[in-house]
Amino acid sequence: MSQVRILSFRLVINKTMKINLWYSTSQQQWRWTLCDDSDTMRQESGQRPFLRDAMEDVANTVEYMLECKQSE
């Protein structure tokens, strides 16, 4: 059985975004999901073998989502 560690964060910038981050030992990947509480139809996800790369993907995705919200 593979071991999975789950980390959960809440990012509050005028809106709440939920970030779930975990390591899948069976896939040897850091996996993540990002949900925007103000738009329940919007969810992003990804995976990378290295934590730093996964966190960079999350940061880039959050910045992109915030830019899209500002332009609306």
C-alpha positions in Angstrom: 0.0 0.0 0.0 1.4 3.4 -0.9 1.8 6.1 1.7 0.2 9.5 1.0 0.8 12.7 3.0 -1.8 15.4 2.5 -1.1 19.1 3.2 -4.0 21.5 3.0 -3.7 25.3 2.8 -6.2 28.2 2.6 -5.1 31.3 0.7 -7.2 34.3 1.4 -6.9 37.3 -1.0 -10.3 38.9 -1.1 -11.4 35.4 -2.1 -10.7 32.0 -0.6 -8.7 29.4 -2.5 -8.2 25.9 -1.2 -4.9 24.2 -2.1 -4.4 20.5 -1.4 -0.9 19.2 -1.8 0.2 15.6 -1.3 2.9 13.1 -2.2 1.9 9.9 -3.9 4.6 7.3 -3.2 3.2 4.9 -5.8 3.5 7.5 -8.6 6.5 9.3 -7.0 4.8 12.6 -7.7 3.8 15.6 -5.7 0.1 16.2 -6.7 -2.0 19.3 -6.0 -5.5 20.7 -6.5 -6.6 24.3 -6.3 -10.2 25.3 -5.9 -11.7 28.8 -5.9 -14.5 29.2 -3.4 -16.1 32.0 -5.3 -16.4 29.9 -8.4 -17.2 26.3 -7.6 -17.0 25.3 -11.2 -13.3 26.2 -11.3 -10.6 23.7 -10.2 -7.1 23.3 -11.3 -4.7 20.4 -10.6 -1.3 19.1 -11.5 1.6 16.9 -10.5 5.4 17.1 -10.5 8.1 14.7 -9.3 9.8 17.5 -7.3 8.1 19.6 -4.5 9.7 22.9 -5.6 8.3 22.4 -9.1 4.9 21.6 -7.8 4.8 24.6 -5.6 5.9 26.8 -8.5 3.1 25.5 -10.6 0.6 26.3 -7.7 2.0 29.8 -7.4 1.8 30.4 -11.2 -1.8 29.1 -11.2 -2.9 31.3 -8.3 -1.3 34.4 -10.0 -3.1 33.5 -13.3 -6.4 33.1 -11.6 -6.1 36.4 -9.8 -5.2 38.2 -13.0 -8.3 36.7 -14.7 -10.5 37.9 -11.8 -9.1 41.4 -12.0 -9.7 41.6 -15.7 -13.4 40.7 -15.3 
